[in-house]
Amino acid sequence: MKHLLFITLVGSFLLQSCAGTKNNIPTGTYYGELPCADCPGINYELELNNDKTYTERMLYLERDTAAREESGNFRITNDTLLILKDKSTNSGMNKFVITEDSLRMLDKSGNAITSGFSDKYILTTTKSEKFSMMAEQKDNSIGFKATGNEPFWSLEIDFNNKMHFKTLADEEMELISPVPDPVKPQDVDAVSYRAKTESGTLHVTIFRKDCQDTMSGEKSDHFVRVSASTGENGEMMDFEGCGTYLGDYRLNDIWALETINSEKFESSKVPNLDFNLKEQRVSGFGGCNRITGPITINEENIEIGNLVATKMACPNMEMENQFLKAITGKSFNFEIGNNQLILSSEETELVFKKVD
């Protein structure tokens, strides 16, 4: 009888333990609408399965891109902390506190998010009627976008129209100004725009160097510093974040020639092109001489006008002459991807690599 009672108690304990372990796995699909500095929000969906696998989906609203999806395994620590493993980026979207009916997202260091938008980082199993994972059409007039965190801020530059800066904080700041002529600071690979209007002052400097968003982990090609104030004598506030050129404005960079019609050049002085879409001009190096001239952009087509070159003489001018003949007064389709620019026409294909 004692043996039977002991077996019954042990069996009861094991059943309770298994039931408790199962209950600690918050299976199901959780939804949230996260803050976004340069868009209306991020639709976030996290599906958790009994076998401790997950599928994560994110959609940046009003961007013409599909939802991002990742899958992997998760683990639970101390019955309250859920950690997503196997993620491709070190983003802040991989640690959650488990509550009775929700998940609370933590930052990438595992700390609670304490900004004024902390309530936006709570995921529930209830999906709102407007929640969708379908991409919407973005505004193609924007040539450059930048964002930063703590506080959240965003910058949009339509190079033919205006700069639009705003913060998402307890004290919101919003400035809209014309786009001034760019200024290149000395000894720094950057471009600066300094504007002053009746509503305030806006200084933007775009540095050509790698940048990683401190919240999402997304990588960009440019680091951005913004100084802004409202009113005539308002105190200047500084903001830092990451940015990227969009659409045609991805051309706005220095591109070194790799091949012409698959022929590779063996030279220490490789030709390059530096596009300035705001000024509708291109400058660069032909292999011996500096070059400059006008450009015209039409959707995926670029027309390079008559180029002017300096008059230096070099021992080997064949490469420069071939390069200038291939691009001067010519029209090309262009493709950008994987740090490469391809200019192609019926007669010629030129492949360039972005200069770090």
C-alpha positions as CSV (number, residue, x, y, z in Angstrom):
1,M,0.0,0.0,0.0
2,K,2.9,2.4,0.9
3,H,4.5,1.6,-2.4
4,L,1.3,2.3,-4.3
5,L,0.9,5.6,-2.5
6,F,4.5,6.6,-3.3
7,I,4.1,5.8,-7.0
8,T,0.8,7.7,-7.1
9,L,2.5,10.8,-5.5
10,V,5.5,10.6,-7.9
11,G,3.2,10.3,-10.9
12,S,1.1,13.2,-9.7
13,F,4.2,15.3,-9.3
14,L,5.5,14.5,-12.8
15,L,2.2,15.3,-14.4
16,Q,2.1,18.6,-12.6
17,S,5.7,19.4,-13.6
18,C,4.9,18.6,-17.3
19,A,1.8,20.6,-17.2
20,G,3.7,23.5,-15.7
21,T,6.4,23.3,-18.3
22,K,3.8,23.3,-21.1
23,N,2.0,26.3,-19.7
24,N,5.2,28.2,-19.6
25,I,5.4,28.0,-23.4
26,P,3.3,31.0,-24.7
27,T,2.2,29.3,-27.9
28,G,0.1,31.2,-30.4
29,T,0.5,34.3,-32.6
30,Y,1.2,37.7,-31.1
31,Y,0.7,41.0,-32.8
32,G,2.0,44.6,-32.2
33,E,2.3,47.9,-34.0
34,L,5.7,49.2,-33.1
35,P,6.9,52.8,-33.3
36,C,8.8,53.8,-36.4
37,A,10.7,57.1,-36.7
38,D,10.4,57.5,-40.5
39,C,7.1,55.7,-41.2
40,P,3.6,55.4,-39.5
41,G,4.6,52.2,-37.7
42,I,5.9,48.6,-38.0
43,N,3.4,45.8,-38.1
44,Y,5.0,43.0,-36.0
45,E,3.8,39.4,-35.9
46,L,5.4,36.6,-33.8
47,E,4.2,33.0,-34.1
48,L,5.3,30.6,-31.4
49,N,5.0,26.9,-31.7
50,N,4.9,24.0,-29.1
51,D,8.2,22.6,-30.5
52,K,9.9,25.9,-29.5
53,T,10.2,27.2,-33.1
54,Y,9.1,30.6,-34.2
55,T,8.3,32.7,-37.3
56,E,8.7,36.4,-37.1
57,R,7.3,38.9,-39.6
58,M,7.8,42.7,-39.8
59,L,6.3,45.2,-42.2
60,Y,7.4,48.8,-42.3
61,L,4.2,50.7,-43.2
62,E,4.1,52.9,-46.4
63,R,7.3,51.5,-47.7
64,D,7.2,49.7,-51.1
65,T,8.9,46.6,-49.7
66,A,7.5,43.2,-48.7
67,A,7.3,42.0,-45.1
68,R,10.6,40.6,-43.6
69,E,10.3,37.1,-42.3
70,E,12.7,35.0,-40.1
71,S,12.3,31.6,-38.5
72,G,14.3,29.8,-35.9
73,N,14.2,28.4,-32.4
74,F,13.4,30.1,-29.1
75,R,14.2,29.3,-25.4
76,I,12.7,30.3,-22.1
77,T,14.8,31.4,-19.2
78,N,13.6,31.5,-15.6
79,D,10.0,30.9,-16.8
80,T,9.7,34.6,-17.7
81,L,12.2,35.5,-20.4
82,L,11.7,34.4,-24.0
83,I,14.7,34.7,-26.3
84,L,14.6,34.2,-30.1
85,K,17.6,32.4,-31.5
86,D,19.1,32.1,-35.0
87,K,18.3,35.7,-36.0
88,S,20.3,37.2,-38.9
89,T,20.6,40.6,-37.2
90,N,21.4,41.7,-33.7
91,S,18.2,43.6,-33.4
92,G,16.3,44.6,-30.3
93,M,13.5,42.3,-31.4
94,N,14.7,39.1,-29.8
95,K,14.0,39.3,-26.1
96,F,10.5,39.3,-24.4
97,V,9.1,39.2,-20.9
98,I,6.3,36.6,-20.7
99,T,3.2,37.8,-18.8
100,E,-0.2,36.1,-18.4
101,D,-1.6,37.2,-21.7
102,S,1.1,39.2,-23.5
103,L,4.7,39.5,-24.4
104,R,6.7,42.7,-23.5
105,M,9.6,43.4,-25.9
106,L,13.0,44.4,-24.4
107,D,15.8,46.3,-26.1
108,K,18.8,44.4,-27.5
109,S,20.6,44.6,-24.2
110,G,17.7,42.9,-22.5
111,N,16.6,46.0,-20.6
112,A,13.0,47.3,-20.3
113,I,12.1,50.0,-22.9
114,T,11.3,53.1,-20.8
115,S,10.6,55.8,-23.5
116,G,7.2,57.5,-23.9
117,F,6.3,54.7,-26.4
118,S,6.9,51.8,-24.0
119,D,3.3,50.7,-24.2
120,K,3.7,50.2,-28.0
121,Y,6.2,47.3,-27.3
122,I,3.5,45.0,-25.7
123,L,2.4,42.1,-28.0
124,T,-1.0,40.5,-27.6
125,T,-2.9,37.7,-29.3
126,T,-5.5,40.2,-30.5
127,K,-5.0,41.5,-34.1
128,S,-6.5,44.9,-35.0
129,E,-8.7,45.2,-38.1
130,K,-6.2,47.4,-39.8
131,F,-3.3,45.1,-39.2
132,S,-1.8,43.8,-42.5
133,M,1.4,42.3,-43.9
134,M,0.8,43.7,-47.4
135,A,3.2,46.3,-48.6
136,E,1.9,49.8,-49.6
137,Q,3.2,52.2,-52.2
138,K,5.9,54.5,-50.9
139,D,6.5,58.2,-51.8
140,N,9.1,58.0,-54.7
141,S,9.8,61.7,-54.4
142,I,11.9,61.2,-51.3
143,G,15.6,61.0,-52.1
144,F,17.1,60.4,-48.7
145,K,15.8,59.1,-45.4
146,A,17.4,59.0,-41.9
147,T,16.2,57.9,-38.5
148,G,17.5,57.8,-34.9
149,N,16.4,56.5,-31.5
150,E,16.0,57.8,-28.0
151,P,14.3,60.1,-28.8
152,F,12.9,58.8,-32.1
153,W,13.4,61.2,-35.0
154,S,13.2,61.1,-38.7
155,L,14.5,63.1,-41.6
156,E,13.3,63.1,-45.2
157,I,14.9,65.0,-48.0
158,D,13.2,65.7,-51.3
159,F,16.1,67.2,-53.1
160,N,13.9,69.1,-55.5
161,N,11.7,70.5,-52.8
162,K,12.2,70.3,-49.1
163,M,13.8,68.8,-45.9
164,H,11.4,67.5,-43.3
165,F,12.6,66.8,-39.8
166,K,10.5,65.7,-36.9
167,T,10.8,64.0,-33.5
168,L,8.5,61.6,-31.7
169,A,9.0,62.6,-28.1
170,D,7.2,64.1,-25.2
171,E,8.0,67.5,-26.7
172,E,7.6,67.1,-30.4
173,M,9.7,69.1,-32.8
174,E,8.9,69.5,-36.5
175,L,10.8,71.6,-39.1
176,I,10.3,71.9,-42.8
177,S,12.7,73.9,-44.9
178,P,13.9,74.3,-48.5
179,V,16.9,72.2,-49.5
180,P,19.9,74.6,-49.5
181,D,23.0,74.1,-51.7
182,P,25.2,71.4,-50.3
183,V,28.5,72.2,-48.7
184,K,31.4,69.7,-48.4
185,P,33.3,70.0,-45.1
186,Q,37.1,70.0,-45.4
187,D,38.9,66.7,-44.7
188,V,35.7,64.8,-44.1
189,D,33.8,62.5,-46.5
190,A,30.5,64.2,-45.9
191,V,28.0,66.7,-47.3
192,S,26.2,69.3,-45.2
193,Y,22.9,71.2,-45.6
194,R,22.3,74.3,-43.4
195,A,18.9,76.0,-43.5
196,K,17.2,78.7,-41.4
197,T,13.5,79.6,-41.7
198,E,11.0,81.6,-39.6
199,S,10.1,78.3,-37.8
200,G,13.6,77.4,-36.8
201,T,17.1,76.2,-37.8
202,L,18.0,72.9,-39.3
203,H,21.6,71.7,-40.0
204,V,22.0,68.2,-41.5
205,T,25.4,66.5,-42.2
206,I,25.5,63.2,-44.0
207,F,28.7,61.2,-43.5
208,R,29.7,58.4,-46.0
209,K,30.4,55.7,-43.5
210,D,28.7,52.5,-42.2
211,C,26.0,52.9,-39.6
212,Q,23.9,50.4,-37.6
213,D,20.5,51.3,-36.1
214,T,20.7,50.9,-32.3
215,M,17.2,49.4,-32.1
216,S,16.5,47.4,-35.2
217,G,20.1,46.4,-36.0
218,E,19.6,47.5,-39.7
219,K,22.8,48.6,-41.5
220,S,23.0,51.7,-43.6
221,D,25.8,53.3,-45.7
222,H,25.6,56.7,-44.1
223,F,25.8,58.2,-40.6
224,V,23.7,61.3,-40.1
225,R,24.0,64.2,-37.6
226,V,21.2,66.7,-37.2
227,S,21.2,69.9,-35.2
228,A,17.8,71.6,-34.9
229,S,16.0,74.4,-33.0
230,T,12.6,75.9,-33.2
231,G,11.9,79.6,-33.1
232,E,14.2,82.5,-33.8
233,N,16.4,82.0,-30.7
234,G,15.6,78.4,-29.7
235,E,18.3,76.1,-28.2
236,M,20.0,73.8,-30.7
237,M,19.5,70.1,-30.0
238,D,21.7,67.4,-31.5
239,F,20.5,64.1,-32.9
240,E,22.4,61.1,-34.5
241,G,21.3,58.2,-36.5
242,C,21.6,56.3,-39.8
243,G,20.4,57.1,-43.3
244,T,20.3,55.9,-46.9
245,Y,19.7,57.3,-50.4
246,L,16.6,56.0,-52.1
247,G,15.6,55.4,-55.7
248,D,17.7,57.2,-58.2
249,Y,19.6,59.0,-55.4
250,R,21.5,55.8,-54.6
251,L,23.7,57.0,-57.4
252,N,24.8,59.8,-55.1
253,D,28.2,58.2,-54.4
254,I,31.6,57.6,-55.8
255,W,31.9,54.6,-58.2
256,A,35.2,53.1,-59.3
257,L,35.3,51.5,-62.8
258,E,35.8,47.7,-62.8
259,T,35.1,46.7,-66.4
260,I,34.1,47.9,-69.8
261,N,32.4,45.2,-71.9
262,S,33.9,42.6,-69.4
263,E,37.4,43.9,-70.0
264,K,39.2,44.6,-66.7
265,F,41.7,47.4,-66.4
266,E,45.0,46.7,-64.7
267,S,46.0,50.1,-63.3
268,S,46.7,51.8,-60.0
269,K,44.8,54.9,-61.2
270,V,41.3,53.5,-61.9
271,P,38.7,55.9,-63.4
272,N,35.8,56.8,-61.2
273,L,32.5,58.8,-61.3
274,D,31.0,60.9,-58.5
275,F,27.3,61.7,-59.1
276,N,25.6,64.8,-57.6
277,L,21.9,64.4,-58.4
278,K,20.9,67.7,-56.7
279,E,23.2,69.7,-59.0
280,Q,22.6,67.3,-61.9
281,R,26.3,66.9,-62.5
282,V,28.9,64.2,-62.5
283,S,32.6,64.7,-61.7
284,G,35.4,62.2,-61.3
285,F,38.7,60.9,-62.6
286,G,39.5,59.6,-66.0
287,G,42.7,57.8,-65.2
288,C,44.9,60.9,-65.7
289,N,42.6,64.0,-65.7
290,R,39.8,65.3,-63.6
291,I,36.5,65.3,-65.4
292,T,33.1,67.0,-65.0
293,G,29.9,67.5,-66.9
294,P,26.1,67.5,-66.8
295,I,23.8,64.6,-66.3
296,T,20.0,64.0,-66.8
297,I,18.1,61.3,-64.8
298,N,14.9,59.7,-66.0
299,E,13.6,56.8,-63.9
300,E,16.1,54.0,-64.6
301,N,17.9,55.9,-67.3
302,I,20.9,58.3,-67.0
303,E,22.3,60.6,-69.8
304,I,25.8,61.8,-69.4
305,G,26.4,65.1,-71.3
306,N,29.6,66.5,-72.8
307,L,32.4,66.1,-70.3
308,V,35.2,68.6,-69.7
309,A,38.6,67.3,-68.7
310,T,41.8,68.9,-67.4
311,K,44.8,68.9,-69.8
312,M,47.4,66.9,-68.0
313,A,49.5,64.4,-70.1
314,C,50.3,61.0,-68.7
315,P,52.4,58.1,-70.1
316,N,49.4,55.9,-70.7
317,M,46.4,57.7,-72.1
318,E,44.7,54.8,-73.8
319,M,42.6,53.8,-70.8
320,E,41.3,57.3,-70.2
321,N,40.5,57.9,-73.9
322,Q,38.6,54.6,-74.0
323,F,36.7,55.5,-70.8
324,L,35.7,59.0,-71.9
325,K,34.7,57.8,-75.4
326,A,32.4,55.2,-73.7
327,I,30.5,57.6,-71.5
328,T,30.6,61.1,-73.0
329,G,27.3,62.2,-74.6
330,K,25.8,58.7,-74.0
331,S,22.6,57.4,-72.5
332,F,22.5,54.3,-70.2
333,N,20.1,52.2,-68.3
334,F,21.5,51.7,-64.7
335,E,21.2,49.1,-62.0
336,I,22.4,49.3,-58.4
337,G,22.9,46.3,-56.1
338,N,25.6,44.5,-54.0
339,N,27.7,47.7,-54.0
340,Q,27.8,47.7,-57.8
341,L,26.6,50.1,-60.4
342,I,26.0,48.8,-64.0
343,L,25.6,51.3,-66.8
344,S,24.4,49.6,-70.0
345,S,23.4,50.5,-73.5
346,E,23.1,48.5,-76.7
347,E,26.9,49.0,-77.4
348,T,28.5,49.2,-74.0
349,E,28.3,47.8,-70.4
350,L,30.3,49.5,-67.7
351,V,30.5,47.9,-64.2
352,F,31.5,50.1,-61.2
353,K,32.1,49.3,-57.6
354,K,31.1,51.7,-54.8
355,V,34.2,53.3,-53.2
356,D,34.3,52.7,-49.4
